Amino acid sequence: GEEAFRPEVVFNPYVQRMFQSIARRAVTPDEPLSLSNTIMEMNDTLLRSVASKSKRV
């Protein structure tokens, strides 16, 4: 079957972080997983997108 919620397109910080961690582990299995600002960066991107589409009152 087909995935209902593809991790690449769902804006859910938990799912996004889990998917990124799995992908990183697959590419660099010997490196520890970093606790980067990924979620903060995703939120910043979302807020900038919303702000650019919003009208000032």
ZIHU-V108346 format. One record per pair of residues at least 24 apart in sequence whose ideal C-beta (glycine too) atoms are under 8 Angstrom apart, sorted by sequence separation. I is the first residue (numbers start at 1). J is the second residue. If there is no record, write none. Layout:
I&J ; I&J
This chain:
13&39 ; 16&42 ; 13&42 ; 13&43 ; 11&42 ; 11&46
